[in-house]
Amino acid sequence: MMKSYQQQLQFQTRGRNTMNISGEIAAVAAESGVDTGLCHVFLHHTSASLILCENADADVRRDLETFMLRLAPDGDPMFIHVDEGPDDMPAHVRSILTGMDLTVPVTQGRLALGTWQGVYLWEHRHRPHQRRVTVTVQG
């Protein structure tokens, strides 16, 4: 019989930046009681994203930000949707390209992340925001 467990988490971002949320996600996986299964993480927003990224060198995340600034620059005149400022549409583009959910295996009751992997919430807006994440563990 498959077991399911779900919990919602809240995160306060500091504005455009990445936030390592691996510990909080791992705690939910451990609390679930699932020994072998999958942990699905879903972000309820369209101007932030979830990424599985290297957690050893912060330069990796800085380089990703530099790349995104080139790919979807703030204030680009091609964007029509600017209701909330020049970072509005670029934030939506960034979140669509990087995704609002991810799935991590659960092995022996723990997240089966690689040695240098971490789960990050990537805020794409300049202002701080309260972000809601649903974590579902099944197995």
PyMOL commands that set and color helices and strands:
alter all, ss='L'
color gray80, all
select helices_A, chain A and resi 22-32+58-71+88-98
alter helices_A, ss='H'
color red, helices_A
select strands_A, chain A and resi 4-12+17-20+36-43+48-54+101-107+110-111+117-123+130-138
alter strands_A, ss='S'
color yellow, strands_A
deselect
rebuild
show_as cartoon
